[in-house]
Amino acid sequence: MRQTRTAPKQEVRRSPVSDRHELAGTSGKRTSPITFYRQVIAELRKVVWPTRPQVINYFWVVLVFVLVMMAIVAGLDYGFGQLSFKVFA
C-alpha cells in the first residue's frame, strides 16, 4: 500500500492591523476630532516643560556642539582638498 503525505495545516493568520487594535485595546473605530483634540491637550498637560534657564543652557550646549562639528568638518575638507591637490597636481 502506498503512503501519501498530507500537507500540514496552515494557520489562518489575521491582518497585523487587527492585532494592533487588540493590543491597544481599541476596536478600530475612528475617534472624532473633538476627542482627538481633548486627548492631545491631556497629553500636553503631562509634559514636563523645561525652565527658561534650562532652555538657555541647552541652546548654548547645542550651539557649541554644532560649531565644533563645523570646525572638524571644515578642517577635514581643507586637509583632504590640500592632499588631493598634492597628489593629483
Number of C-alpha atoms within 10 A of each C-alpha: 3 4 5 6 6 6 6 6 6 6 6 6 6 8 8 9 10 13 11 13 13 12 10 10 9 11 11 12 7 9 9 8 9 9 11 12 12 11 12 11 11 11 10 11 10 8 8 7 10 10 9 9 9 10 12 11 12 13 12 11 11 11 12 12 12 12 11 12 12 12 12 12 12 12 12 12 12 12 12 12 12 11 12 11 10 9 8 6 6
